[in-house]
């Protein structure tokens, strides 16, 4: 169990029976009251972000587990993954992962995040290697690249169609060749 004032960004807790990630934390001490703890929380099921006052509460840590998988393919509005050891297939909704799905090409290795027996998220590596399928010149320094995954980004002029380049999953920009 954790005291509310012990919370830090990046921790996962159980709040109202569901797993939440602490995104931000502030503690203000006042003269008459005990301390006031305000936390910015992200519900890991719904992805909703909100600010909550958690003063004088004791919270339980949410035990999340991770599992290494390979992205296999998209099927309509679903993202499909396969465990590399058991070949078991897992499915997530494309709707909740629109941004992240742009970094997924067949064979991409990543981690699925589980809470108890519920699949709740996946974690991309810091950068992924994507294949350029189309280029459009923008100016004399960069060109707009469309990747096989559907993601689009600006790349240097020396990049050609068919090249594989590294893209940052944090901001979606070109990282290196």
N, C-alpha and C positions, 0 to 999 in steps of 0.2 A: 504494500500500500504506500502511496505517495501523498504527502501533504501538498495542497495546492501551490504553496509558495516554493516548493521544490521542483516544479515543472520547468522544463526547458524546451526550446524549439527543437523539433525533430523527434521528440518522444511520442510514443503511442500509448493512449490511455483508453479505458472503458468509461464512457460517459453516457448515461441513460441507456445502458445495456448494449451500446454499439461502439465499435472501434473508431477512435478519432486521433488525428495527428495534431500535435501542438505546432502551429506555424509561428506564433509570436507570443510573448509572455511579458507582463509588466506587474510589478509589485509596488504598491504605494502604502506607506505607513502613515496612519493618522493618529492624532492624540487621543481621541475618545474611543474610537473603534480599534479593532485589531487591524491587521493589514488588509488591503483590498487587492485581490489578485484578479487581473483581467487577462484572458487568454483568447487568442485567435485560433479557432479550431476548424479542422476539416474533417467532415464525416467521411470515412473511407468507403461506406456503402453508396451514399448518394452523391458524394463529391461536393456537397454544400459547404460553404465557408461562412462562419459567423463568429461574433465576439460574445464571450460569456464571462460573467463574474463568478469566480469559483472560490471566494473567500471561505476559510475555515472548513473546506471539504477535504475528505480523504478519498483518493481515487486509486483504482486498481490499474496496473500496467496491462496493456493489451499485448498478448504474446502472438506475434506474427511470425509465420515461417515462410521461407523462400524456396523455390524449386526451379532449377535450371531447365529450360525448354527451348525448342526451336520453333520459330514461326513457320507454319506450313503454307497457308493460303487464306485468301478472303473468299467467303461464300455469301453472296447477297449482303446482308447487314451484319455479318458475323466475322470475327477474327478467330482463326483456328491455330492451335499450338499443339506440339507433340513432345512428350517427355522423352529425353534421349535414351533413358535406360529401360523404361517399361513399355514405351510406344503408346502409352495412354494418351487419348486426345482430350484437349480442353478448349472451351469456347467462351469468348467474351463478346459483348455487343459493340459494334463499331460506333454506335451513337455516342457512347461515353468516352471514346478514345479517338476522336476525329483527328486531333493534332498529332498524337503519338503514332497513329496508323500510317502517317506519311513517311515514317522512318522504317517501316517494315517491308523488307523484301524477303522472298522465300529463302529460308536457311538462316535468317538472322537469329542469333543466340541471345536470349534474355532471361529474366527471372520473373516467375509468377509469384504473387504475394497472397498468402492464405491467412485467414483468421478462423480458427477452429477448422471446420470442414468447408468453409465458404471461400471461393476464389473471389478476391476483391480488387486486384490491381495487377499491373505488371511494371517492371522496372527496366528501362532501356539503358544500354551502356552510354557513357558520356559522348561518344561519337560512333557513328555507323558508316559503313561503306555502302554507297548507293551507285547504281549504274545510270549514266546519262543516256536518255533516249531522244531528246530533242533540244536544240540550242537556238536561241534568238538573240542577235546582237542588240545591245542596249546603248553602249558608247564605245570609245576607243580603249577602255580599260577592262570592262566586264561584259558578260553575256548572261542572259537568263537561261537557266537549265531546267528541263523537266526530267524527273527521274522515273524509273520503272515503278516505284512505289506510289507515284502521284504527287510527291512533294516537289515544290519549285523553289529555286534559290539562285542568287547571282554567283557566278564562278568566273575565274580569270580567263582571258582569251586563249591561253594555251590548251585549255580543256577541249576535247573533241567528243563527238557522239560515240557511245560504246565505252568510254573511259569510266573507271570506277574511282570515285572521290570520297573523302571522308567529310561528313556533315555533322556539326554539333547538334545534339538532341536538346540542348538547353535553349538555344535561340534559333535553330534551323539554318544557320549560315555555314558557308563553305569553311572547312578547317584546313584540309591539305589533300594532296593527290596521293 
